[in-house]
Amino acid sequence: MTVAPTVDGRSTAASANDRTTAVHDAVRAVPGAMRSQLAAADSRLGLYTAIAALPVGQFDVIILHYVLGYPCSRVAGIMGISAGTVRTHRRQARKAHRRQTRHRPA
């Protein structure tokens, strides 16, 4: 593949940042699609409903980490946040689930 320079001399090839962003966008689309599937699913524990009700950042972390099995460092790279923020989202999501199941009628 031949890539010609533009008038100002820059290459017309996609930059590494553009390619990385495209990969991140594709991976981020997976949790979005899963949100509707989880909301439609029901379980005795209410886990699917609880996960689907999480804020976007927490939901993405839970899906990428627990469902897809990515380590925190990989989740951080995909989401463009620090590993510490991933751990915070994960902790907040678990707290929200505990609160929700504690107050749920038996």
Buried (B, 14 or more C-beta within 10 A) or exposed (E): EEEEEEEEEEEEEEEEEEEBEEEBEEBBEBBEEBBEEBEEEEEEEBBBBBBBBBEEBBBBBBBBBEEBEBEBEBBBBBBEBEBEBBBBBBEBBEEBBEEBEEEEEE
